[in-house]
Structure formats: structure tokens, C-alpha cells
């Protein structure tokens, strides 16, 4: 048997391992985004695997293969069916937004009349407004698609995502068992419950967010069509996609719809453009209140246990620092950190951090 390591040797080896891990993470930073997307896809598909394995009483590996093949088939078939229905409304909305930009620039270049007095806005001011509007419209209409576009346009990254998703689905239980075994024996039960809590949080958020995006797209399309907004379906689709960024996304979609309404007016309502724009914005506000007061609590329940103000600040910060992908995961990530914080607080007070929750002996199936 080789000699035991001294304390100093252990610390040196630990420091080298940590340095190697840090260097590896820095080197592999481009992989983080695709791996996060793969993990999220596997997380969404995992319950289907569990239900199929339980219902048909087939081996989990076979259930994983069946669900994954169905997922690949849908990944190929659904875009080819839905794309023609989505592309035309989105293109129409993009053309309308370009027209909005031109109209606003023309308006700012004309003298402003107040009674018998007229005056021109400062040139620098109009240039700043035009530049802001151009950037805002460009970011609003393309920002939600950027990370999907970059991935889908690069076959290598798409292949990484698909392969990683399969292995995440297949080996999730093994990975969790491996993680738990790294923890000292006395804390392994706590680790199992902690991972179970994380599973509950992320499941509630991801599946709930997909449901909310679909409902918002439908409600907005119907509402905008009812009042005669140009590109109503495109606005609805955009609102549903932007709802992936809670609080901020709906605000952007509402501003875009208001601009379209202000410039083009209603297709059949005989009212002024300004009044029509107010109606459109009011509809957006009503839809968002329905989502925030009724839909979101009903769909996600009290799982996240986060204050709305904390969510808003977290989303803004993640959007600025990490883009759309960061804004997507920041809310369940904050909820996960909150669970860890409550655990530490209970331990510091000498209390049971889980109270009513106790894992069964040897429980490792954290997906249930």
C-alpha cells in the first residue's frame, strides 16, 4: 500500500484539482449554453420516460429510447408544419415595425405645432430618439430568437445538444447517485431531499412557463384580432415567446403592439389611432394581470416562494449579464438558492431543515 498523504500534500492536491476544474470551466465556456439547454430538455422529457416505464412496465433504457425517438420525430415534423403558419405573421409584423420606425422619424422631423406657434426639436434629440427606437425594435423582434438561431444554424452545436439530451435522460439517476455518494454519509439524506426539492422547483417552473407562453400567445392573438390590430397573430406569437422573460418580455410586446396601433390604427374600429393604441395597451395590461394574479399562481402554485420584486430585479440583471438564456433560468435558480439558504438557516438554529420530509432508506430515485 502506498504511503498516506500528509496534510500539506492533501491541501496541495486539492488546490491543484480546484485550479484544474476552474481552467476546464473557462476553456469549455462555449459548451455551457448548449449543455444547459440539453439539461432543460432532458428535465422536461424525464416525466414522460417515468410514466411510460411505469405504465408499460418496460425497462427505463427502452423508455428513454422511445421518448427520445418521438422527440426527434417531433423536432423534425413540427417545425415543417408550424413554420409556414408562424413565418408569415412574424414577417408581416417585422414589416409593420419598420414602417413604424419610418413614421416616427418623419414625425420627429416635422415642426411641432402648439396653437399658432411652431418649433423644431433639437437635431441631436431626434437622432437619439431614432437610434433608440431602431435599436429597441431590432432587439425586441430578434432578441428572443437569437440564442435559438445561433444554435439551430450551427449543426455541430445542435448535435451536441441532441446527444447530451439523450445521455442526460439515460443517466440522470446514475449522475444523482454519484453526486450523493460524494457527500459525507451523515449528510446524504439531506442531499437527497435537497435534490428532490430542486426537482420540484424546476419542474414547476419549466413546465409552467411553457404552458404560460402558449396561453399568452393564444389570448393575445385573440384579443388583438378582436380589436383589429394589424399583424395580430404575429403580435400574439411574439408576446408568447417574449413571456419567456417574465415581467420584461410582456412589457416589450405591449410597447410594440402600442406602436403598431398608434401608427396604423384599427382595421375596422372607427376611432382615433391614439385611442386605439390606448385600448391595445389596456388589453395587454389586462392579459398580464390575468397571468400574474390567476394563471401563474394556479399553474406554478407556491413552489417558487419568491417576492415579485426579487423576480423582477433578478430577471433584469440576468438579461443584461447573460442574455435570454440567463433570464430563462434565473428564477428557478434563485428559488434553488433560497432552498439552500433556508437549509443553512435551520442548521444554524439547530432545527430540522426539512421538518415533515424524510427520505425513505436508500432512496435515490429523485425524479419521482
Secondary structure, DSSP 8 states (H G I E B T S, - for coil): ------HHHHHHHHHHHHHHHHHHHHHTHHHHHHHHHHHHHHHHHHHHHHHHHHHHT--HHHHHHHHHHHHHHHHHHHHHHHHHHHHHHHHHHHHHHHHHHHHHHHHHHS-EEETTEEE---HHHHHHHHHHHHHHHHHHHHHHHHHHHHHHT-HHHHHHHHHHHHHHHHHHHHHHHHHHHTS-GGGHHHHHHHHHHHHHHHHHHHHHHHHHHHHHHHHHHHHHHHHT-TTHHHHHHHHHHHTTSTTHHHHHHHHHHHHHHHHH--SS--S-HHHHHHHHHHHHHHHHHHIIIIIHHHHHTTSS---HHHHHHHHHHHHHHHHHHHHHHHHHHHHHHHHHHHHHHHHHTT--SSTT----TT---TT-
